Amino acid sequence: MATIGELLRTGTTRLSASGSESARLDAELLLGWAVGAERTEVIAHSEAYVGSDSAATFEAALVRREAGEPVAYIRGVKEFHGMAFAVDRRVLIPRPETELLVSEAERDVAWRLTSAPRPAGTPDVRVIDVGTGSGAIAIALASLLRRRRMLHEVTVMAVDCSADSLNLARENAVGHAVADAVTFAQADLLPATEPPFDLILANLPYIPSAEIDSLPIAASFEPRLALDGGPDGLLVVRRLLEALPEALAPAGAALIEIGFDQGPAVEAAAAALPGEWRCWIQPDLSGKPRLAHVERAAAARRSSGR
Ligand SMILES: C[S@@+](CC[C@H](N)C(=O)[O-])C[C@H]1O[C@@H](n2cnc3c(N)ncnc32)[C@H](O)[C@@H]1O
């Protein structure tokens, strides 16, 4: 029987040899998952012996990771905005940079609910997450708003063109106790029959097609539909921008995640929309341009106190 310390050492050596740049961390996460313990417990108990079933589970996980499969798919879970989301090959693994979109959406909704009196009968704030994947954005937002006792004044919808991803997103909504508050639907971008939205959130595919094959091998396990943004990466994002004049309420806003070098092209696409629009690009925590805020110029003046 091997100890935790021994398995971590051999696992780290093997994963490092297979090209993982986070071999020790990967081994700790996978061994923790195999023995049913937190990573911190694994680190703290290197002398403990690992049973043969757990060792076999760890060995199988190592083989998958050596082949390039992301740790999140092997463990079946990914942390996002402090919450654990079930993930598998049906959905993109939520990225840390997308947490910015959720924080900004929470801020925007809170502003809409508190910046002016809301007499009885005021309609709900209507939010849609377009291209929801695992449901990470819509579910994290709904959970945050529920904690702030604001969710009862908000309608949250989440759409994806992939039925597979919607099935997993619905499971995540149940897991986070917001299945009653998030409506899921299959649609190509925005559902045609819905009235305008106050807030449109989107992390759509934005990688240029020609760059997909040169991404790290882990990305080859993710759905191409979640990554491939066409020739310049902005095919789907541009279609969403073109839909905004119809789909956004007069004082509505869209928050759209983009690639770090796509800001000027997105600003140009927003400027070409009929009417007057304001678009600005917010950097993520690493300072890279990441989140496009798009709204009507008139709405921007009204909300200049934000
Ligand atoms: C980059 S992933 C983002 C998933 C999730 N929002 C996140 O942040 O983790 C893009 C998602 O958009 C979906 N998608 C791609 N094209 C779409 C379209 N035309 N209409 C609706 N969803 C689309 C994909 O199926 C995928 O789930």
The ligand as an ORCA input file, in Angstrom:
! r2SCAN-3c Opt
* xyz 0 1
  C     -17.562     30.185    -24.361
  S     -18.917     29.113    -23.967
  C     -19.457     29.911    -22.473
  C     -20.233     29.059    -21.541
  C     -20.612     29.806    -20.239
  N     -21.401     30.990    -20.509
  C     -19.367     30.199    -19.472
  O     -19.059     31.379    -19.370
  O     -18.704     29.307    -18.940
  C     -20.058     29.599    -25.196
  C     -21.430     28.941    -25.145
  O     -22.216     29.549    -26.170
  C     -22.983     28.559    -26.809
  N     -23.295     29.060    -28.159
  C     -22.495     29.127    -29.248
  N     -23.157     29.669    -30.295
  C     -24.402     29.972    -29.839
  C     -25.562     30.549    -30.436
  N     -25.565     30.943    -31.713
  N     -26.682     30.681    -29.685
  C     -26.700     30.269    -28.394
  N     -25.635     29.719    -27.762
  C     -24.497     29.584    -28.478
  C     -22.116     27.320    -26.782
  O     -22.902     26.157    -26.921
  C     -21.442     27.463    -25.414
  O     -22.185     26.809    -24.413
*
